[in-house]
Amino acid sequence: MAKTRDRGTAQTAGNPSGLPSLPGLNDDIGEAKRLELYRSQVEIRQAEQRAYDLFLQNLVKGTSHLSLGQEAIAAGFAVAMKKGDLTFCTYRGHAHTLARGVPIEKVLGELMQRDNGLMRGKGGSMHLTSEEHGVMGSYAIIGAHLPIACGAALTAQYKGQDFVSVCFFGDGTTNIGAFHEALNFAVIWKLPVIFVCENNLYMEYTPIHEVTAVHNPAGDRASAYGLEKIVIDGNDADVVYREAQKAFAKARAGGGPSLIECLTYRHSGHSRADPAKYRPEGELERWKEKDPIKVYRERLKQFGIRQNVIDDIDKDVLRVVDEATEACKAAPNPPTDIIFTDVYADGGWAWRN
Amino acid sequence: MAELTYRDAVARGIAQEMARDPDVIFFGEDVAKAGGVFKATVGLYEQFGPRRVRDTPISEQAILGAAMGAAMTGLKPIAEIMFSDFIAVCFDFIANEFPKSRYMSNGQTKCPLVVRTGNGAGSRFGAQHSQSVENWCMMIPGLKVVAPSTPLDVIGLLAAAVRDPDPVIFFEHKSLYAVKGEVPDGEILDTLGTAKIVRPGKDCTILALALMVPRALEAAKRLKEQHGIDCEVIDVRSLVPLDTQTILGSVARTHRVFTVEENPRLCGWGAEIASIIADEAFYDLDGPIVRITTPHIPLPAADILEDMVLPTVDRIAETVRRSLSA
């Protein structure tokens, strides 16, 4: 049964109240996972807000694309993942990278282009990669990483390994050819891959509905590839987590790919260069009412988690972000000799003898 | 020792590597059950089965993307792009993804894969199925680029490409598929980044690649027989890494250089080599470096027209003769 709803409304599937059907601490998610989901969202939020502040201080260089308002998706999937599962991000990939446990200092260091950065300044904000955490790269050419995730899933299938590849992308990606090639490929080879569309309603500056033939950019394409139409509330980490678990179970059981459209909204512009003045008046405010962190604080309270536990998480994350910020400010620039390393597998850049 | 076609050498090279390493897989359009549109992969599906030899949809981005994802996670894929002209529809992977992931990730990401592709003219297919596009790949840091001219080199360089830890674009020339050559029995393994002096000579150096190698050799034979000009012919074989030592060593002996390039003139591989020679061996030269190329035009389909624009034995011989007598 397809799960759909109108564009721009974000409520729990099948439950208009937004409340989980099972009150108390002993529902299917449980307190420990809920606190994990909350902390992950707060880490992403605070790290990205800090990145924005550091940009205003001219300490974050280059471009950056924030996921403020979209944290529930990265957190919900990451908490549902097992060690060994692989994440493929876009240039808007800070959230998915942090959610896999990559230290905030490493991410901020890369954004600040310091030697302590995740890739020592060689990749930048749009290419965060930490293979030891299963973060197999952030891809800045729209669509490219969907086929790449298929290839990783092929390895799992070929070698009989049970890891799943998860590929996050925006609504705009559904209009590029690689999206369609990858979906067809994944289905015909029944690959253990999950395609996660974060529909934040804007391609970059243009509303997605103005440039897309269908109402749900990913969900309405699913049937073309024999997939179930899945459109969920991307601002509710519980909803995301539950849907992710289903998709992982399907993939690990040999059931092939899933395509999941998560409805959400980015609080900031497309990139740091975008003040997002194209948004209709009041839209941002309406979505801030559905801010995933606000939603989740309420959820925790409903499940009887004490305010001081929530506050302690906030404070602890702030401490980590503060410490990371200071460490990055104190970190040196990368040494210039790394300009010529790792072009080829021998570690160097020689193209001739 | 057996006589093998260039076409059969492709299948033998792939089979050799698939038999050696279970992580080698092979996929592309019509490559498995049909044995490839050029019949260069006949028998592989039967020998290695549907898990390892796979037909794909007409989805060049998915083919190369999947190859990359597989390579990043422990397999050694060989992917086929049927005609090299189609590289244009999946160029993102060749230009942006394969060659930059290791660098951008500060050495974390590996990409050991081979893209095999049918390159070059001579089949009268017109401007979109006949191009020599090795220079499209040569210009990108992070790739390796190979173009063999003989069945023996096909096997040896293909084996080297599969075992190489970097992404290798392997250009097979469509007009060489039917050419035969002697190939020894047993495992064959060559070395990337090595040019080969295929005819020693003392009067000039002719640098050639792929289909232009047999033409340069025929021209050299004619120049010797008819004009007493003794040409050294070098099969460049590998554009990246480039064996500049073999090339510069030859220039130091012969003092004159000609390139024979099938690509349209601008930014052809010979231009880069000419620039290296001008930089590093200028005082070894007794005359200008001369590039013999296809004119800077799209390729026409008609046989009589296509034959006029590719460098021919006549044009090579005449250009060398005139230049050396000037």
Interface residues (C-beta under 8 A of the other chain):
Chain A: L86 L118 M119 R120 K122 G123 G124 H127 T129 S130 E131 M136 G137 Y139 I141 G143 A144 H145 L146 P147 I148 A149 C150 G151 A152 A153 L154 T155 A156 Y158 K159 S165 G177 A178 E181 A182 N184 F185 I188 W189 I338 T341 D342 V343 Y344 A345 D346 G347 W349 A350 W351 R352 N353
Chain B: I25 R51 R54 T56 P57 S59 Q61 A62 I63 L64 G65 A66 A67 M68 G69 A70 A71 M72 T73 G74 L75 P77 D92 F93 N96 E97 S101 R102 Y103 M104 S105 N106 G107 Q108 T109 K110 P112 P141 G142 K144 D164 P165 D166 G193 V240 P241 L242 D243 T244 Q245 I276
